Amino acid sequence: MVLDLSLPGMTGLEFLAWAKGEPPETIPAIVVLTGSHIELNRALTEKLGAKAFFVKSPDVHQTSAMAKDLLLFNVPNYP
């Protein structure tokens, strides 16, 4: 699952906190994709169980390379 930290109604951090309280087998691996460069957000997402943290770039070439990395990122599959 790809999660943005800026969501309407519930932040990505709130979602991660909720997901952490659910049975692990019911929640897929979560990768954060955000525009936030705030290191505290990276640390919090890791603490809340995100498998990776990617920052979007305003540069189309960098964003394209990041998207490729995201697509190739190896996270465990959950039933």
C-alpha positions as CSV (number, residue, x, y, z in Angstrom):
1,M,0.0,0.0,0.0
2,V,1.3,3.5,-0.9
3,L,0.3,6.1,1.7
4,D,0.6,9.9,1.4
5,L,0.9,11.8,4.7
6,S,-1.5,14.5,3.6
7,L,-5.0,12.9,3.5
8,P,-8.3,14.6,3.9
9,G,-10.0,13.8,7.2
10,M,-7.1,11.7,8.6
11,T,-3.4,12.2,8.3
12,G,-1.1,9.5,7.0
13,L,0.4,9.4,10.5
14,E,-3.0,8.8,12.1
15,F,-3.7,6.1,9.6
16,L,-0.4,4.4,10.4
17,A,-1.2,4.6,14.1
18,W,-4.6,3.0,13.5
19,A,-3.0,0.3,11.3
20,K,-0.4,-0.5,14.0
21,G,-3.2,-1.5,16.3
22,E,-4.7,-3.9,13.8
23,P,-3.8,-7.6,13.5
24,P,-0.6,-7.6,11.3
25,E,-2.0,-10.2,8.9
26,T,-4.9,-7.8,8.0
27,I,-2.7,-4.9,7.0
28,P,-0.5,-4.9,3.8
29,A,3.0,-3.5,3.8
30,I,2.8,0.3,3.8
31,V,5.2,2.5,1.9
32,V,5.0,6.3,2.5
33,L,5.1,8.6,-0.5
34,T,5.1,12.3,0.5
35,G,6.2,15.8,-0.3
36,S,7.4,16.2,3.3
37,H,11.1,16.6,3.9
38,I,10.6,16.7,7.7
39,E,12.9,14.1,9.3
40,L,10.5,13.7,12.2
41,N,7.9,12.4,9.8
42,R,10.3,9.8,8.5
43,A,11.2,8.7,12.0
44,L,7.5,8.6,13.0
45,T,6.5,6.6,10.0
46,E,9.2,4.1,10.7
47,K,8.2,3.8,14.3
48,L,4.6,3.3,13.2
49,G,5.5,0.4,10.9
50,A,6.0,1.9,7.4
51,K,8.4,-0.2,5.3
52,A,9.8,2.7,3.4
53,F,9.6,6.5,3.1
54,F,9.9,8.3,-0.3
55,V,9.9,12.0,-0.8
56,K,8.3,13.3,-4.0
57,S,10.5,15.7,-6.1
58,P,9.3,18.6,-8.1
59,D,11.7,17.5,-10.8
60,V,10.0,15.1,-13.2
61,H,13.2,13.0,-13.8
62,Q,13.9,12.6,-10.1
63,T,10.2,11.7,-9.5
64,S,10.4,9.2,-12.3
65,A,13.5,7.5,-10.8
66,M,11.9,7.5,-7.4
67,A,8.7,5.9,-8.8
68,K,10.9,3.2,-10.4
69,D,12.5,2.6,-7.1
70,L,9.1,2.4,-5.5
71,L,7.8,-0.1,-8.0
72,L,10.9,-2.2,-7.5
73,F,10.9,-2.0,-3.7
74,N,10.7,-5.5,-2.3
75,V,8.2,-5.6,0.6
76,P,6.7,-8.8,1.9
77,N,3.3,-9.8,0.6
78,Y,0.5,-10.2,3.1
79,P,-2.5,-12.4,2.4
